[in-house]
Amino acid sequence: MQHIYKFSIFCCLVLLSTIGIAQSKAEPGAIATENGIFIYTGGNLEKNGHYTIERRGEKDRKFAEIAKTKLPNSLSEVEQLASKAATYFEHLVPLSAKDNNRIFEYVQAYKTDDSLYRAEHLPIIAITAGTGFLDTTVEKDKLYVYQITLYNNGKEVSKKVLKAVKNTVQTNLPSPKKFKSEVVNKAVFLEWIVGEQQEMSTFNVYRAYFGTLEFKKLDTKKGYSNSDDGMHLIAIDSSAEESSLYKYYIQPVDIYGNVAEISEVISIGKLQAESIIPITSLKTEALEDYKIKLSWQLDKSAITSNIQVLRSDNFDDGFVEIMNLPPATTEFIDDLPEASENYYYYLKVSGGKGQEFKSAKIAAIIKNNTEVLPGPNDVSGIAIEDGVEISWRYDEPYTRGFYVYRASANSEKFNQISNLIPVDDNDYYSYKDENENLKAGEMYRYTVRAENDAYTLGKFSDTVHTISGKKPKIETPRKLSAVFRDSVVELYWEDLRETSKNLLGYKLYRKSGINSLERVLPNDTLKPYKNYYNDKTINKGETYTYQVSAIDLFGQESVKSVSTTVIIPNNEAVIDVPSKPIAYKNSDGIVISWNQIANDDIKNIKIYRSKANEKAKVIKTVLATNETYLDSSVRKGTLYYYKIVFVNADKKEGSVSREVSIYY
């Protein structure tokens, strides 16, 4: 009667995953999870719009776009998004075909996601519906700030900067204690207890055969029951074998797929304290490919929990467990680690109530093979991007693997460069030599040698000569700047001759306006010592964007530099662009100085100052006759940035100078 009562109670339980389902909020948010930071973009389901997600790290001054999300356009797109999202949230319940249909129909019919979410797979639904994103490119324990912008028909609808989030998983989950277990109506009834639910959304159940550590996640019936002593977490395992002993534990999961420590372990099974019947007919059989098959018989009435297989290369001692098997197993195939040795085996059978039986030891004998193997055939080598690839053919029996050897063109000595390359089912093998010490364009010699199952090395193959295809790394030019002065755009960038030994020159790219095509400027292959260029082919009123790349002697072109933009004034008077100011500090503050101004049209100088993650502001306007300014409003331990701009008699400002930084 008690068993029937418990089972009926369980059938009426509300699934734990329905507890505390968080209703969707219109406000975006971010939280750290096991595989990255999950961002909820907001509750609007714009049919003709999208969300843009931007991120800024602790040391970044600006936001950078990392993703765009939108509503799925088809059921197949929903299925793809759901499948990918489930791989990142393995502790949550994956979406079913029915869930996918519901999500697709919902986002097509409604404007907000108010009733879309379910706690057992909340982030998976958000990512699938286009209102969530998992940032997997973040570093652990680092702080990030996200900015979410909603667009509709190309126009900005809303923008929000989220609260900074640290990529450190924090949970508020209970620690379940074992409470009760018993066999009920051919099923295993399991019960744990916690003081309170906290932020637990669901829990997962794991099971292993008694005596093993191979726990596997179960798809069981789960539920909960509240009482005066706490919340009872209940699971029923209907898949247990009648003659097996098991171990169970559960692991609480929050709504974002983060988990707590595992619960206390419950051991239970459908066992009786019967005597173990000895194993009979234990025998070994040598198979091909140096495998040993063990087979045995066990009286079906014997109640066992597991069977352990032990092996040693010494009859008297040194036995180690190599496999733990379920009680119904009657054979096992052992892949031998060393094919030419003799081995000894015995079985250990454990009962559910602590009984134990050991079988007699039995030998397995493998015939040695000491024949010297011939050298590999058809050895060839080709240059690849990062070095050399060697290939060969081989189909000799009793082969354990191969080793590859290399010598420089001027050396007679070959050195082994590979670990053992195991044989497989094919007769074609290859090895890529991508050692960091290989030199670009240099000739190397290679040979290959086989090893048999008795660890005897075979003969060397023919030698092959190959030139390394490795190319030196070419750096991207940095610190590209552009200044319009005297009807010419002056461009400067960092000199790469010290860091790129094979530098041939540079290519300079220019684009006019926003939608125009990019073109290479004339005389683009500049000499390596020319880290500057004067662009005279410009028009008044145009906006030009420039990028520069490096070219080396191997024909490689680097990634283009960060772009820089300059605006060419119209026919009105052109105001000179100041040179980069100089900054130094003294006991009174930071002194900013600049060159003497010869142009009488310049009447004033504006000094701009900024700090990290802060927009530059004017801190002082001085007469053009001044050549220095003392900034006494600075604080120690702060990094400041300064730049200046000239102002003419009409109070019009020119272009700002390059920025100078100083730490006070």
Buried (B, 14 or more C-beta within 10 A) or exposed (E): EEEEEBBEEBEEBEEBBEBBBEEBEEEBBBBBBBBBBBBBBBBBBBEEBBBBBBBBBEEEEEBEEBBBBBBBEEBEBBBBBBBEBBEBBEBBBBBEEEBBBBBBEBBEEEEEBEEBBBBBBBBBBBBBBBBBBBBEEBEEEBBBBBBBBBBBEEEEBBEBBBEEBBBEBEBEBBBBEBBBBEBBEEBBBBBBBBEEBBBBBBBBBBBBBBBBEEBEEBEBBBBBBEEEEBBBBBBBBEEBEEBBBBBBBBBBBBBBBBBBEBBBEBBBBBBEEBEBBBBEEBEBEEEEEBBBBBEBEBEEEBBBBBBBBBBBEEEEEEBEEBBBBBBEBEEBEBEBEEBBBEBBBBBBBBBBEEBEBEBEBBEBEBEBBEEEBEBBBEBBBEBBEBBBBBBBEBEBEBBBBBBBBBBBEEEEEBEEBBEEBEBEEEEEBEBBBBBEEBEBEEEBBBBBBBBBBBEBEBEBBBBBEBBBBBBBEBBBBEEBBBBBEEEBBBBBBBBBEEEBEBBBBBBBBBBBEEEEEEEEBEEBEBEBEEBEBEBEEBEEEEEBBBBBBBBBBBEBEBEBBEBBEBEBBEEEEBBBBBEBBBBEBEEEBBBBEBEEBEEEBBBBBBBBBBBEEEEBEEBBEBEBEBEEBEBEEBEEEEEBBBBBBBBBEEEEEBBBBBBBEBEB
